């Protein structure tokens, strides 16, 4: 899952779609975030403050205030590996409400 739409990911599929779920639907412990895809975020050693970290909802919102959404400032991937904010969802409760 990503925080906000990411056209780049939707382009991977012939009929890429998205589900929009308000962030407030998730309780704090249900989700975590990385600024960029989890694996590059944890492996790139370029000194950016958001590398090698997993964030809570409150923390990622502060980071977005500072840097914005990667899909806005790096849509082509020319400025590093971060193309979106990855959301790790640890409880299916909310998602199931939107899929049914």
Secondary structure as UniProt FT lines:
FT   HELIX           7..10
FT   TURN            11..12
FT   TURN            14..15
FT   HELIX           23..25
FT   HELIX           28..30
FT   STRAND          31..34
FT   HELIX           38..43
FT   TURN            49..52
FT   HELIX           57..67
FT   HELIX           70..73
FT   TURN            75..76
FT   TURN            78..79
FT   STRAND          86..89
FT   HELIX           93..99
//
